[in-house]
Amino acid sequence: MTENPTVGARRPTIDAFLHQPARLSLMALLAPAEWVDFGFLRDSLETTDSALSKQVAALEDVGYVELRKESRPRRRTVIRMSDAGRAAFAAYIDTLERIVAEVRGGPPV
């Protein structure tokens, strides 16, 4: 009988806050960028201003994103992932990779 190396190992846990689809999609769009225009995020996520504002506010409340209101050359809001947000997102991705590796029968990453 073959032993299972994951028996007794601590199972990875998903960050439930980031796992919410709208927040996860938003963070994925912010990850490769410095500052991202609110309108671009809204259009890319195919959502409304109010729905996006709600998710941005939730992410801002936990320190995962930062907002900046610009008035030149035109009035707009830009958003970026904070250092804490980058760390949380990286940890989330790492957790997903560990779960996938476990499901595929490979060694944990």
N, C-alpha and C positions, 0 to 999 in steps of 0.2 A: 504494500500500500504506500502510495506517495504522500509525503507530508505536504501540507499547504503552508508556505512560508508566511502567509498573511494572517494565519490564525494567531490570535492574541495581539496582533499589531493594532495600533491605534488607527481607526478608520478616519479618513479625511472628512472634514465637515465643510459644507458649502456656506459661504457668507450669504445668508438669506436676504440681507438688505440689498446687496449687489445683484443677487440672483433674479430679482424682479425684472421682467423683460424690458420695460421702458428704461430703467436705470442702467441695465447692462448694455443695451444698445447705445445709449447716450455715452457711457464711458468708453465703449469700443470706438466710437467716432472721435472722442477727445484724445484717446491714447497716442496716436501718431502725430498729433498737432501741438502747436504752441498755444495760440488763441484761436477760437472758432466763433464765427458769427452766429448769433441766435437764429437768424433766419435760415442759414444753411442747415443748422441742426433740425429746426422745425420741418423744413422741406425734406431733408434726408430721412427723417423718422416718420414722415407722413402723419404728422400730428397737428394739434392746434396750439396756438400761443399759450393758452391757459394750461393745457395738459403738460406742455414742456416746462412752463414756469413752475408748476407743482413739483416736477421731478428735479429740476435744477435746484429749487429751494430745499428739497429734502437732502440732496447731495451736499449743498452748501452748509446746511445745518450740522452735518457730521464732519465737515471739513474736507470733503473729497474734491470739491471744485471751488474756483474763485471766479467772481464776476467783475467786469470792468465796464462802466458806461462811458462811451466815447461820444464826443460831439463834433469832432472834425475828422475827416472832411464832411461826414454826415452823422446824424445821431444814430447810434446803434449800441447794442449790448454784445460783448464778447465774453466767452467763457473758456476757462482752461482747467485741466486737471491739476490739483495741488500735489505736492510731494506725498502727502498722506494718501491722497486718492490713487496716485501711481503705485504706491506700496500695497494698498488694499487690492487694486486691480491685478497687480502681479501675483499676489498671494491667491486671489481667486482663480486665475489662470493656472497657477501651479497646482491647486487643489483639483481642478478639472483634469489636468494631465495625469495626476496620480490616480484618479478614479478610472480614467480610460485605460491606463496601464494595468490596473488591477483587473478590470473587466477582460482585457485582452490576454491576461495571464502572464504578462511580463513583470519584470522587477519594478518596484516603485521607483519613480523618478527622483 
